């Protein structure tokens, strides 16, 4: 299936069935599928993949992470080296009672009471319709592997529990990026979550405050010495939650914070977390308090060479669907400061990029997609299968 550039340019991918992909999108977003509650949509997708002639399996990720369903892995036979497509089945909250409304201008909106669920049903239906394009037009294609994950919104827990030895492909396309179809993210950050607990000593705030050790004071002293927000062009730092104290007449003996560091440089993220811990211990000791720190690397940074096959095939596929990049919009390759299942796949030795799949205003009640994006995304999937 390794074609030269001239041959690839002669291959034009047929149109997607706009009515069918729109109806399927509306069908799937109507299924409640918040993280760890994906079983209803998983059952539907297993049936759809089997009807497309794929061999289908469900793993035990649900048991491992406390969810109702495992990840779905499917295979469609073909010729040449395999290619992997991935999307996730879960949505953020509020994700119950979702409903799609198709507008005259081609936008697909939610009902205003919940997220629409285009994140990531858009990616799912583009994969399904892409396969239908191949089959209905008797197109020669590579072996196609499909990984539909659970609990991606919970820092990729489903993908993290998947046995990647099942995957034979060395290139992957993860359909899970906001924006119009035609862009791909080749870089994503490390994300480290940290939890810090400061313990002081309780005392009556009116009668004997000098006998107490104020945990909130220690935390506030430490926070005042830390730069938050955008640390530099490749790093952010945020303390997102603070809890402490009980009543106004007691010197607070407990204060907890939760925060995160994101950076395209993994080692830099680790150094910032270490420095944060040092500052908290220093300021806690200054007032006589103690500190407990827990950290968790949720995803690890990666960068994909734009000269690699996975990127070259993406550019070739855009040509096959007559999607010539607009020079005014810059490169088709971008960086994202969000994570995806591609962070997991990259650590497992699979070279992947994250494709935009036409979802907008994600994680909000104003989320939407467009019929044009769904059709274009399906054709892009079909094209990538033919390279």
Secondary structure, 3 states (H helix, E strand, C coil): CCCCHHHHHHCCCCCCCHHHHHHHHHHHHCCCCECCCCHHHHHHHHHHHHHCCCEEEECCHHHHHCCCCCCEEEEECCCCCCEEEEEECCECCCCCCCCCEECCCCEEECCCCCCCCHHHHHHHHHHHHHHHHHHHCCCCCCCEEEEEECCCCCCCHHHHCCCHHHCCCCEEEEEEECECCCCEEEEECEEEEEEEEEECECCECCCCHHHCECHHHHHHHHHCCCCCEEEECCEEEEEEEEEECCCCCECCCEEEEEEEEEECCHHHHHHHHHHHHHHHHHHHHHHCCEEEEEEEEEECCEECCCCCHHHHHHHHHHHHCCCCCCHHHCCCEEECCCCCHHHHHHHCCCEEEEEECCEECCCCCCCEEEHHHHHHHHHHHHHHHCC
